[in-house]
Amino acid sequence: MNEKKDMNGAQIIGYGLGSLGKDLALGVMGSYLLLFYTDVFGIPAIAAGMIFLFTKIWDAVNDPMMGVVVDRSPVTKRGKYRPYILFTCIPLAVFCVLCFLAPDFSTGGKIAYAAITYTITGMIFTAYDVPLWSMVPSLSTNENTKNKLISAARTFTTIGMFIASAAAYNFIIKLGGGESSENLKKGYPIFMVLIGVISVVFALITYFCTKETNVPDTLPQEANVFKGFVKIMCKPLVLVLLAMVFTSFTMILPTIAGTYYMIYFLGRPDMIGAYMGICMGSGIITSVLAPVLMKKFTARILTATAFAVDIVAGIIVFAVGKGSLPVLFICFEAVGLSTGMLLVTITTMLSQTAGYVAAKEGYRVDGACFSMNSFAIKAGQAVASAAVSFLLAATGYVANQPQTQQALMGILATRSIVPAVFAVLGLICVLCWNIDKK
């Protein structure tokens, strides 16, 4: 197929904007929801950690279920996957706002409210995200075009998270009229309303810019994916899933821990914007370059290299401690560059694995395979938040107060050594991943 007639640049960008919308909201939640729960809403750190953890137990069931629903969806005049983008974008925006409201409930009521709104938001995110990624093989049969689609979406993911993490806090302060808890209670929901409107607009652009030309048939009834889900979880799919989870950990842990790290460990809350900007902004470069690099190197080699960079950078940050800021920020930039690369290359590995599963099983189950992508992102966000919460609670963190040396070391560890450990695990998975090229 001629690539020019396949998909043009505007259509590829239009598809990618669907990720920018949702990941603007996801970036704010990933960077600031834990801080909002503990320092603004008044939820104990241990309770916040349990909320993040238990929602992922549900997601472990819910995400594959959504994948099966998508695979069994009929092919309509709107397509097989596009209708989900159209009908879930507004509910997703609404519940992202609800997550940042701070009603005056008792502590138990606050915990219940946070758990319910966060869980529902995750479910709606799945209903949007799984079809969005499952759509890639249906938009083109050209491997280079599919790589460009993945790169566009991941680039916009990085841009969304960069904008949300680097600019959000200052905007929230301005919208709320100050830095006190009462001001932030006003600023957070106003900011999320603005983000929600933007995300809906971009979702609609994606809907109208795409056309499914290579749509798989609805799965035959005898192809029971629920019973066969374990069957399709072959070694390559399990390994790439685990690698994606560890990628999500290495990306989100520094972001979540970063606010605490800058405020309490380095004592530089004024540099939160610069920190977030470097961590996420650098990834835009490698997200754009990834398709070019994948013409010379395999996605597997690039992924392994990025994990190795994360490991080295994490060790250096821990060793430097409160030392040289230039050295620390060079490490932050290195991690940002590796994150941008990982987001593209690991998704390419998943796409290749989905093709391998289709060849092996005799029918496409793109929804089931790409539901793993949604699960990995949410698992990384939630488990990373839970890990930070538990470490803060275990080391004696007290919100809005000077921290003990033990608490400061816990904050440092979550920003340096813990992400490096997950990068080691991700590297092992990638080195063991291999598929039959035939």
N, C-alpha and C positions, 0 to 999 in steps of 0.2 A: 504494500500500500504506500502510495506517495505521501510523505509526511505532511507536505503543504496542504494537500486535500484532506488529510486526516484531521488535524486540529491546528488552528492558527494561534499565534501568541496571545491575542486578546482572549480567546476561549480558555487557554491554559491559565492566564492570570485570573480570569473570571472564576474558574474553579477554585484556585488558590485562595481567593477572598473569602470563601466559606470558612476556611480555617482561621483567617484573621478575626472574623467576627466572634466566633465562639471562644477563641483563645485570648482575646482581650479580657473577657470575663474570667476565663480560667486562670489567666496570669494574675489578676487581682486576688482571686481566691487562693491560688497557690502561694502568693507572696505575703498576703496580709490577713487571711481568714483566721489563722491561729492567733496572731497578734490581736485581732479584733475580739476573738472569744475571750482571751485571758486578760487583756488590758482595758478593753472598752465595755464589752458585754458583762464581764465579771464572772466567767465560768472558770472553775479551777482547772489548772493545767492537766491534771490526771483525767478529769472528766472529758476535756476536749480531746485528749489522746484516745480515750475509749470510743468517742463518737467517730473519729476518723477510722479507727481500727474496725469496729463492728460494721460500719457501712460497707467496708471492703469484703467482709464475709458475704454480705448480700450481693455485692457486685460480682463475686466469683460465680454466683448462680445466674444473676440477672443479665450480665453481658453476653454469655454464650446463648442464653434464651433469646436475646434480641437478635443475635446472629442467625439463629434458626428461623425466627419470624421473618427476617429480611430475605433469607434464602427461599422461603416458601411464599413470599409475596408475589401476587400475579403481575404480569407485565401489562401495564395500562398505557393509554395514549400519552400520559406524562412520563412514562418510563417505569422502571422497577424500583429505583432508589431515590430519584428526585423528589417524589411526593413527601418523603420523610423530612427533607430539608425545608420544604414549604410549610408543613404543618407543625413542626416542633420548634421553629426559631422563636416565635413569640412566647410560648410557655417557658422556654429556657431562659429568656431574658427576664421574665417576671420573677422566676424563682431565684435567679442570681441576685436580684434586688432584695427579695425576702430574706436571704441568708445574712444580709448585712443590716437588717433592722434590729433594734435593741428594745423590745417591749419590756415594760417594768414588771416582770414576773419574779416569783421566788427563785431561789437557786435551782430547785428541782424543775420548775417551769421553764427556766431558761435552757437548761440542759435538754429537756424534752423538745422545746421549740427548735433549738439548734440541730438536734438529731433528725427531726422530721423534715425540716426544710433542706438540710444538706443531703439527706437520702433521696428525696424527690428530685432535687436538682441533678444529682448523679444519674438517676434513671432517665431523665429527659435528655441529659447530655449523651447518654448511650444511644438513645433513639435518634439523635442527630448525627453523632460521630460515626457509628457503625455503617450506616448507609453512605455517608460521605466518602469514607475510605473504600468501601466495597464497590463503589462506583468506578474506581480507576480502571479495572480491566474491561468495563463496559463502555468506556469512552474511547478506547483505542486498543488495537492489537499490536501497535508498534512499540517495541521495548524502549526505544529512546524517548518516544513521546510519553510513555508511562513514567519514565524516570523524571522527565520534565514536570509532569503533573505532581508527582510526589515532592519534587524539589520546590515547586511553586507553593504547594500547601505548607510544607515545612518552613519555607522562608517566611511566609506570612504568619505562621505560628510563632516563629522567633520574633518577628516584628511586633506582633500583638503582645507577646509576653514582655518584650523590651519596653514598649510604650506603657503597658500596665504597671510593670515593676519599677521602672525608672521615674515615671512621671506621676504615678497614681498618688503617692503619699502627699506630695506637695499640693496637688489639686484638691485632695480630700481636706487638707488643713484649710486651704483657702475657701472652699465651699462651705465648710463648717464654721469658719470664722475664728479658728484657733486650734491649739494642740491639746487642750484639755479633753477628758473623756466625754463630757457633755457636747463639746464642739464636734468631736469625731463621730459621735452618734448621729449628728445631722449630716456631716460631710460624706460618710461612707454611702448611705443609700442614695443621696443625690448623684454622687459620682457613678454609682452602678446603674442608675436610670439612664444617664448619658451613654454609658457603655452598652446598655441593652438596646437602645435605639440604633446605635451604630451596628451592632451585631445583627440585628434584624435586616437592616438595609443590605449588608454584605451577603447575608444568606439568600436574599432575594436575587441579588446579582448572580450568585452561583447558580441558582435555580434557572434563571432565564438565559445564562451563557452556555449551559451544557446541553448536550444531546446524547442519549445513550444509543450507540450504534452497534454494540457487540454484547447485547443483553443475553444472559443465560436463561434458558427456559426455567419455569417454575419446577422445583424438584419433584420427581415422581413420588407417589405415595409410598412406594416400596423403599425409597431411599430415606429411611428413618434416621435423621441426623441426631436426634436425641440419643437413640441407642447406639448410633455409630460415632458419636462424638469422641469417645475414647479411641475408637479405631483410627480416626483421622489425626489424632494426637501422636503422630509419628515422631521419631527422634529429632529430625530437623525442626519441626514445628514447636516441639517442647523447648528446644534449645533457643530458638529465636524469640519465643515468648519470654523465657527467663531473661534473655539478654535485653529485651525491650523493657522489662520491669526494672532491671538494674540501671538501664539508661535513664529511665524516669527518676529513679532514686538520685543518681548522680547529678541530674539537672535540677531537681526540685529541692533537695536537701540544702544546697548552698543558698538558694533563694529564701527558703523559709527561715533557716538559721541566720541568714545574712542580716535581717533587721535586728535581731537580738545581738548579733556579733558586732554590728556597727554602733548600736546604742550603748551596750553594756561592756563589751570586751575592749573595743578600741576607744570607746567614749567619743565617737564622732557621728552623732545622729545627723549632723549637717551634710554628711557625705553619703547618706543612704541612696540618694538619687544617682550620684556618680558610680557607686558600687553596683547598683542594679543595672545602670546603663552599660557598664563595661561587661558585666556577666552575661547579659542578654544581647546587647548590641553587637558584640563581636561575632556572635553566632550567625548573624545575617550574612556576613561575608562568606563563611564556609557553606551555608545553606545554598547560596547562589552558585558557588564554585563546585559543589558536589557532583552534578551531572557531568561537568567537564572532566573532573578527576576520575569519575567512574568509567570514562572511555579509555583510561590508561591503567587504572588499578581496579581490582574487584571491590565490590561493596564490603566484602568480608575483611580484606586487608585494611581498608580505610577505617572500618569500625574498630578493628583491633588496635590500630594506631591511636585513635581518639581515646579509647579506654586507657591506653598506656600513658597518654598525656595527663589524664585525670588523676591517675595514681601518683605520678611524680609531683604534680602541682599540690595535691592534698598533703603529701608528706612535707613539702617545703613550707606550706602555710602553717602547719602545726609546729615545725621546728623554729620558724621565725617568730611566732607568737605576736608580741606587740612591737616587734622590731621595725625594720625598714618598710615604710608604706610603699615606696616604689616597687620593691621586690614583691610585696603582697599583691599589689595591683597588676603586676605582670603575670602572676599566677592566676589571678581572677580572669584576666583576659585570655590566657591559655585555655582555661576551663570553658570560657565562653565560646572560643573557636571550636573546641572539641565537641561541645554540645550541639552547635549548629550542624557539624558534620554527622554526628550520631543520629540526629533526628531524621536526616535524609537516608543515610546508608542502611540503618537498621530497618527502616520501613521498606526499602528496596529489597532487603533480605527476606522480609515477610512476604512481599509480593512474589518473589521468586519461589518461596516455599509454598504459597497458595497455588502457584502453577504446578509445582511438583505434586501436591496433594491431589489436584484435579486430574493429572495424568495417571496417578496411582489408583484413584478411586473410580475414575470413569465419568465423573460429573463435577461441576464446579460448586464449591461451597464457600464462595468469597465472603459471604456474611459471617459464617462461623469462624473463618480464619481471621478476618479483619476485626471481629469482635474482640480478639485478643489485643489488638492495638488500643481499643478503648479501655479495656481492663487494665492494661499496662500503665497507661497514663494516669488513670484514677487511682490505681494501686500505689503508684509512685507518689502521687500527691498526698494521699491519705496516710500511707504507711510512713512516709517521710515526716508528715505532720505529727503522727502518733509517736514516732521515735524521738522527735524534738521535744514533744510534750512530756514523755516519760522521763527523758534525761533531765529536763528542767525541774520536774517534780522531784526526781531522785537526788538531785544535787542542791536542792533547797532554794530554787528560784522564787523570788517574791516580786510580783508585778509592780512597776513604777518605784522601786526602791534600790539603793545600792546593793550589789550582789556580793556574796561571799566568794572567796577564792575557789572553793569547790564548784560553785555555780558557774563561775567564769570559765573554769576548765571544761565543764560540761558543754558550755556554749561553743568554746573553741573546738572541741572534739566533733560536735555535730557539723561544724563548718569545714573540717579538714580531714580527719582520719576516717570518720564514718563513711563519707562519700568515696574515699579512696578504697576502702574495703569492698564496697559494692562495685566499684570499677574493676577490682581484681576478679570478682565473681563473674561480671559481665565478660571480661576478657577470656576467662576459661570457657564460657559458653560459646563464644564466637570461634575460638580455636578448635572446639569440638564439632562445630556446625559444618555440615557438608551435604550436598545433594547430588544426586545422579544427574549430570549435565544432559544426558540423553532424554 
